Amino acid sequence: MAREMARLWRRHHLTYDQTKHVVEAARKELKLTPPRQRQRTVERLDRGEIDALIDAAYRQSPGTACW
Protein backbone atom coordinates (compact mmCIF):
# COMPACT_ATOMS: atom_id res chain seq x y z
CA MET A 1 0.00 0.00 0.00
CA ALA A 2 2.83 2.41 0.86
CA ARG A 3 4.46 1.71 -2.50
CA GLU A 4 1.21 2.46 -4.30
CA MET A 5 0.76 5.71 -2.39
CA ALA A 6 4.33 6.76 -3.14
CA ARG A 7 3.75 6.04 -6.82
CA LEU A 8 0.55 8.13 -6.83
CA TRP A 9 2.23 11.01 -5.01
CA ARG A 10 5.15 10.90 -7.43
CA ARG A 11 2.83 10.80 -10.42
CA HIS A 12 0.96 13.88 -9.17
CA HIS A 13 4.18 15.65 -8.06
CA LEU A 14 2.91 16.30 -4.54
CA THR A 15 4.99 18.30 -2.09
CA TYR A 16 5.52 17.28 1.53
CA ASP A 17 2.74 19.62 2.70
CA GLN A 18 0.36 18.32 0.06
CA THR A 19 0.99 14.68 1.04
CA LYS A 20 0.35 15.62 4.65
CA HIS A 21 -2.98 17.15 3.64
CA VAL A 22 -3.89 14.05 1.61
CA VAL A 23 -3.23 11.78 4.60
CA GLU A 24 -5.32 14.02 6.87
CA ALA A 25 -8.15 14.02 4.35
CA ALA A 26 -8.01 10.23 3.99
CA ARG A 27 -8.14 9.77 7.76
CA LYS A 28 -11.15 12.07 7.93
CA GLU A 29 -12.87 10.24 5.07
CA LEU A 30 -12.29 6.89 6.80
CA LYS A 31 -13.33 8.35 10.17
CA LEU A 32 -10.06 7.23 11.74
CA THR A 33 -9.19 8.65 15.14
CA PRO A 34 -6.03 8.29 17.18
CA PRO A 35 -6.10 5.98 20.20
CA ARG A 36 -7.25 7.69 23.39
CA GLN A 37 -4.01 6.94 25.17
CA ARG A 38 -0.62 6.17 23.70
CA GLN A 39 2.48 5.00 25.38
CA ARG A 40 4.89 7.66 24.19
CA THR A 41 7.86 6.90 26.40
CA VAL A 42 9.65 3.79 27.46
CA GLU A 43 9.41 2.72 31.05
CA ARG A 44 12.30 4.14 33.02
CA LEU A 45 14.36 2.34 35.61
CA ASP A 46 14.02 3.58 39.17
CA ARG A 47 17.10 4.71 41.07
CA GLY A 48 17.65 1.31 42.73
CA GLU A 49 17.50 -0.49 39.39
CA ILE A 50 19.96 1.98 37.86
CA ASP A 51 22.41 1.44 40.73
CA ALA A 52 22.07 -2.35 40.41
CA LEU A 53 22.69 -2.15 36.66
CA ILE A 54 25.79 -0.02 37.09
CA ASP A 55 27.13 -2.29 39.85
CA ALA A 56 26.60 -5.36 37.66
CA ALA A 57 28.33 -3.66 34.73
CA TYR A 58 31.37 -2.84 36.85
CA ARG A 59 31.53 -6.42 38.16
CA GLN A 60 31.41 -7.90 34.66
CA SER A 61 34.74 -8.58 33.00
CA PRO A 62 35.47 -6.54 29.85
CA GLY A 63 35.56 -9.59 27.57
CA THR A 64 31.94 -10.58 28.26
CA ALA A 65 30.20 -7.42 27.13
CA CYS A 66 27.11 -8.15 25.03
CA TRP A 67 27.71 -5.44 22.45
Order of alpha helices (4+ residues) and beta strands (2+ residues): alpha-alpha-alpha
